[in-house]
């Protein structure tokens, strides 16, 4: 058993002992409602609506065995798939490629569901509740495929632990060009988190290098950020804004996950 797995087991053992209950049996997964997602929405990193909800799975906790009061401590939201997803096409071998939008959406809504949200209350994290929710949702799904897109997938691979297959999203050409330009000048993409630090490093360069990297940043910005809104075409962000925009985009590439009906469940512990 690895150190991380051993530590997780110890957390569960101590938590269960403190309450005199079996942690695995205390919190069964049950059907939920959209209100359960709203109750925990403030603990999720993504703002906005989770999409067209088709099912909600939740875990609730009795605050006291003598009080008939329950609160939602973890929730998973299933939704209809979004039509535009490049990684879905790659992961399914072009299953929906070449179809008109109406036909593609009919097939997608019949064959796909998307895990739109998985939220666990901070007081109950580290107990495997998120993995249990995902496994339960996969087992209950009536579609051929279930997908998820996670910005935190590289840090917290809960979808892989639940039995989904990970697919890396390819780097877009304009992003690859900017990464090459930055690395040519010795600037790793992770350094973009410190816009002022990057600005100081660029200020120490010779004039041709400074102008070149700013041109590359503006080229990336036009390709990656300005295509969606004609109003933005009139904007000319300063250097710090360009660096911040590039950092947000390059360091938050989501990971795509797909589950196909019939695939064996993983043997690893949650």
Secondary structure, DSSP 8 states (H G I E B T S, - for coil): --HHHHHHHHHHHHHHHHHTS-HHHHS-EEE--HHHHHHHGGGSS--S---SEEEEEEEEEEEETTEEEEEEEEEEEEE---S--HHHHHHTTSTTTT--HHHHHHHHHHHEEEEEEEEE-GGGTTSSHHHHHHHHHHHH--SSEEEEEETTTTT--HHHHTT-EEE-----HHHHHHHHHHHHTT--GGGGG-HHHHHHHHHTS-HHHHHHHHHHHHHHHHHHTSSS-GGGGG----HHHHHHHHHHHHT---EEEEEETT-----S--
